[in-house]
Amino acid sequence: MPIVSLASWRPCDDIPSLDPRVARTNLSYEPLVWPDGNAIMRHPGRLVKLVLVTPNGELVGTLAAFPVASPWWQQVEEVVRGAMEHYGVHVTVLRLLNTNKTSSPGGAVTYLAEVEAGLPASHWNGRLEEHPLRMPWARPGGPAADLGWTDDTLTRLGMTRIGPAEQVRTWNLSSIWRIPVEGRTVWLKVVPPFFVHEGTVLEKLQRKSVPRLLAQNRGRMLLHEIPGQDLYNAPMRTLLRMVSELVKIQRDWMNRTNEMLRMGLPDWRRDPFKAALAHTVEANEKSLSVRDRKDLSDFLDGLDSRFDAVKSCGIPDTIVHGDFHPGNCRGDSSSFVILDWGDCCVGHPLLDEPPFLDRVQEKQRHVVREHWHREWRDAIPGSDPARASQFLAPIATARLAAIYKSFLENIEPSERPYHQSDPAIWLRRTATLVRDERFPGASIASR
């Protein structure tokens, strides 16, 4: 998902007791690294507690907490490994139950996990309640259903799984598994209803620079493995190639709005955006200062003029990736693939520019921005991407606030700490951008 909040470690009284066998183990730290490769903070990993249920939902009990080096809550591969190392039990993590922090990363985290059968475990006096917004893979038996579909699909494709599936990630935005098959590895990705269009988008794009789809059905996607690494620290020449490739894709989808809407892509053009932002501002009023509320109100009032100014710059609506940054590109110095199209939508292509520039070194931003604008000037002679970019900057940050608000409204309460603080954060940033615009007080239409 877009930007992860960075909250500092805070000791808390409700950290669960450690397994006596690992009580003397120091909780290891994992560095957080900016794109320039420098570790800016060091976060302790998680202290993980598991509440266990059987595949039919019968409560087994709880295991004493154990340390996990990675601080990121949704990364569960190390949790699965830790349960085996400390207790000799294989688990499938289902969902977040609670945490002692208001946002990721780190802290004391309790998950619900599934085991095949009962085993000795401590009594747990909590309650497991049903919720209508729970994701299918977060329910007992849900992951098994996803893997059953995977095995059936592999058989239909003439492929055979040769080992156990490995759980990599689970949270409210996706469930990801690594699947060993003869001669290769494939990946299972399952997404919520509000991202279900991702499979259709991958089918339609069919480019070397997007994930290769083996099969998809109602939010389940079976994908070819993508070799290489996530390119957070990509050199300048690779950053420029990323931008060029995205612009090529977006050029192909100009003037195809109706087709994209039929595919199920969310509509983030003028009217839907205005409605979503007004709703988000209203819902977060108590988290905003009086000054921010006033600036956001003025911003809303001026959106029609702002969108008219963007339109006058000559670049039409097309597909927007929605979460485009170097870390969502995977590969090496010779080739890469643009990942995670679940956030894609219909809108102005330069909405993808601010999040990307946020993730590159400050000294690189001018070169990347100029390259981006040159690509669009070459694509549409006479267009003015630099001017459009200026008008779109606060729209892009406001859109992130509305996106996070939408996530919160479509996931169950125990999973909301992943995103709880994000709408207000991005609304404040939007208000700051509006205040800091180059020509304060000038009419948008006159610029």
N, C-alpha and C positions, 0 to 999 in steps of 0.2 A: 503494500500500500504506500501511498505517497510518502510523507516524511515521518520518521519515527521520533517521538519526543525523547529528549535526553534528560532524565531526571537523576539527581545525585543520590547516592546510597544514604539511607537514613536508618540507623538501628531502631528496632521496634520491639516492644515487650512481647508481642504475640508470635515471634518466630518459633516454629514448632521444635520440639526436642529432637536432637540428632539420634540416629541409630548409634547405640553405644560402640559398635564396631568401627564407626567412622567419626566419633565425637572429637577425636584429636586431630582430625584432618583439617588443615587450613582451607578455607573457601578460596579457591583460586580466582585470579582476576583475568579478565579478557579485555585487551585494549580496544577502544573505539578509534577508528582511523579516519581522518579527513582525506579528501582526494589527493593531497600532496604526499600522502604516506606517513605523516606524522601522527603519532598517538597523542590525542588531545586530552583524553580522560581515561581512567582505568576503572571499570565497573566490576564489582564482585559478581560472580555468577549467581545462580539461583540456589536457594535451599528448597528442595522439592519434597513435598509430601504427596502420597498417592492414596486416594480412596478407591477401593476396588469393588467391582461388580462383575457378575458373570454375564455371558452373552444374552441371557434372558432378563437381565436387569436386577437380579437378586444381589443384595448387598452382602459383601464378604467381610469388609472391615477396612482398616487402614494400616499402612506401613510407616514406621518412623522415618523422619526426614533424612535425606542424604544430599550432599552437595553436587552440583552440576556446574561445569566451568562456564558454559555459554550463558550469558544473561538474558537472551532474547526468549520471551515466553513462548512464542509460537514454534520455536525450533525444538522438536521433541526427540530427535534421534539420540541425543545424549541421555535423555530421560529414560528411554527404553533400555539403552545400554547400562545405565546406572542401576536400574531395577534388577537386571540380570547379574551384574557384578556384586551387588550388596545382598541380594535376596535369592538369587538363582531362579527368578521367575520372569517369564516373558509377558509383557504387558502391551496393550494397545491404548495409547492415550486418546481419550474422547474429547475432553473439554476442560477449560479453566473453571474451577469452583470458587476460589477466592485467592486474594493476595494481600500482603500487608502494605502495598504501595498503591498509589493512585494512578500510576502509569508505568509502562515498561521502560527500561530493562531492570533486571536484578530483583533482589528481595526474596521473601519467603512466599512460595507459590504452591497452591494445592490444586491438583488435577484429579478429575475422575478418570479412571483407567479400567480397562476390561481385561480379565483373565479367563482362561478357558474353563477352569474349575475352581472350587473352593480350596483355600489353603489357610494355614495358621496366620491370623492377622489380629491386630488389636481392635477393640470395640470402637466404633465411631458413632457419636451421638448426634450427628447432623441429620438433615433431611434432604432427600433428593426429590425435587418437585418437577412436574411436567411444565413445559413452556411452549406455546405455539410457535415461537420464532426460533426454536432450536434447529440447528442444521442436521440433516440426516446422518452425516458422518459423526456427529457428536452424541448419538444415541447408541446404547448397547445393540450390537448386531449390525450397526450401520457400516462400519469399515468392512466387515465380512461381505456385505451385499455389494459394496464397490469392488472388492477384489474378486467376487464371483462374476460380476460383469466383465472384469478384466480377463479372467481366465476363459470365459466363453468367447470373448472377442479375439483373444490370441488364437484360440482353436480355429475360429472361422478364418483367420488370416494365415493359417498354416504355421503358427509359432507355438512354442511350448515353454512354459515357465519352468526353470530348472533349479529354483531355490526359493526360500521364503521371501516374501515381499518385505521391504524395509521401510518403516514409517519415518518420514523426514520432517514433516511440518503438519500441524493442525491448529486452526483457529477459525474465527468466524468468516474469514475471507477465502479460505481454501484448505483442502486436505491433499497432501502430496506424498506419493509413495515411489520408491525406486524398485523396479521389477526386473530381476535377472531372467533373461531368455537365452536361447541357444545363440552364442556368438555375439551377443550384444546386451545392452541394458535399455529398457524403455521406462517411461515415467507415466504414472497415473496422476492426473490432476482433477480434483472435483471442486466445483465452485458453487456459491449460493445462487438462488434465483435471479438476483439483480446483476449477476455476471454471466448468466447463461448464454448470452450472445457471443461469448469469446470463441467457442468452438466453431460457430458459423462464420465468424470473422476469419479465423485461421483457414477454414476451407476456401473462403473466397479469395484471400490474399495470395496464397500459394506462391510465395517468393522464397528465394534462398535465404533471405534475411529475416524470416519469421519461423517460429517453430513448425516442424513437419508433423502433421497430424496423421496418425494411423486410423483413428476412429473417434467418434464423439456421439454422445447421446444424453440429452437433458442434463447438461452440466458436468458430465463425466467426459474426460478427454484422455486418450492414450496417445502419447507423444514419443517421437524418436528422441534418443539421448542427444544432448548438445555438448560436444566436447569443449574443453577450454575452461575458463574461469570467468566469474562475474567481473566486469571491466571497470570497477570503481576507480582504479588508478590508471586509466588509459592515457597514453601520450596524446599530444595535440593532434597528430595526423589521424589517429583513430577517432578522436572526438569529432573532427570535421567530417570524417566518413560516416559516422553515426547520423549526423545532421543531414548530410546529403541523401542518405538512404531513406530517412523518414520523409524528406521533402519529395522524393521520387514516388513513394507510396501515396502521399497526400495529393500529388498532382494527378495520379491515376484515378482518384476518387472525387475530384472536383465535379460539381454539377450532377452528382448521383445521390442527392439527399433522400429522395423517396425510396430508393433501393436500400440505403442504410437504415432508414426507419423501419422498413419491412423486415430487415434482419434483426431488429430488436435493439439497435443502438440507442442509448438515451439521447434526448434532444437538449443540447445546452446552448441553443441560440437565444435570441433576445427575450422573448416572452417567458419560456420555461425558466431561464436563468433568473429573471426578475422575480418570479413567484417563489423560486427556491431560496433566493437570497433574503427576501423579505421575511419568509418563514424562519430562516436560520437566525437572523438578527433578533426577531421577536423572541425566539426561544432562548437566546443567550443574553438578554438585556441585563440580567442581574450580574453577569460576569464582566460587563463592560463599563468603562468609566463614562461619565456624563459627556466628556469631550468626544470619546470614540462613538458613542451613540449618535451624537449630533453630526459628526463627519460621515458616518455610515448612512444616516438619513438623507443628507445632502447628496451622497453618492447615488443612492437609490433614485432620488428625484431627477438626477441628471443622466440616468442610464440611457434613455432614448436618444439624447443628443450624442452621447458617447458611442453608442452602437452605430448611429448614422455616420459619425466621423470615421469609425473603423471601416464601414462599408465603402466610404468614399476613397479609401486607400487601394481598392481594386483587387483584393485577394478574396476569393469566394470561400464559402463554407465547404468543409470536406471532412474526412475522418480525422479525429484527434486521438492520439494514443492515450492521453490522460494520465500517464505515470512514466513519462519518458525521462530517463536519466542514465548516466553511464553504468550504474549498477544493474539496470534492467537490460543491459546488453551482455551477452555471454559469448566468449570465443577467445581469439588470440590476435596476434599482430597482423595476421593475413585475412581473417574473416570473422564475422560475428553474426549473432542472431538477436533480434529485438524481442524481448520476452514480455509476458504479462499484459495481454491486451484486454483484460477484463474491465479496465477503467475506460476503454475507448468509447467515443461518443461522436455526435454530430456537432460541429462548431467551427470556430475559426482556427486554422492550423497553428497560428502563433501562440495559442494557449499553451502549447507544449514548450515554448521557449523558457519562461521564467523558472519552472522546476528544474530544467536541465542546467541552466546557468547557476542555480543555487548549489549544484553539486560539483562544480568544477572550481579549480583554484581561481582566486580573484584576478591574478595576473593573466589568466587565460581567457577571461570572459569577453573582453573586447574583441579579440580575434575570432572567437566562436560566434559572437553576435554578428559581426560583420560578414562572416562567411554565410551564416543563416540568411541574412537579408539579401546578400548577393545571389544566393540560390533562388530566392523568390523573385528577385528582379529579373533574373535570366528566364525563369519559368513564365512570368507574366510581365512582359515589357510595359513600362509606364506605371507599374504598381509602386506603392510606397510602403514597404514592410517596416521600415524604421519608425514611421509615423504611427502605423497600426500597432506596432509593439508598445509604443508609449501609452496609447489609449488602453491597451489590453492588460497592462501590468496589474492594476488593482482588480480587474475582472478575473484574472487567473487565480489570484490569491483568494478572492471571495468565493470562487467556484470550489476551491479546496475546502473552505469552511462548510459550504453546503453539502459537499460530498460526504464529509465526516458526519455531519448531522444526519444525512440519509442512512449511513451505516448504523448509527446509534438507534435509529428508529426501526431497523430491520434485523437486529440481533438481540439475543436474550440478555437480561441484566447482568449475569455473572461475567459475560464477555465484554461488557462495555468499558472496563478500565483500559482496554487497548486503545480506545479512541476518545474517551470521555472529555479530555481537556482540549482536544484539537480544534473544534469549531471556534471556540473563543480565541484561541491562539491566532488562527488565521484571520478572524475578523479584526483583531487588533492590528495585525500586520496590514490588512487592507486599509484600515483607517489611517495608519501611518503613511502608507503610499499616497493616499489621497491628499494628505496634508503636505507631503513633500514634493508634489508634482511641480514640474519646472516653472509653470506659469500659473501660480495660485491666483484665483479670482478671475482668470480669463474665461471667456466662453469657450467650451469645448469645440463648438462648431467653427470658431474663428481661428483655430490653431492650424 
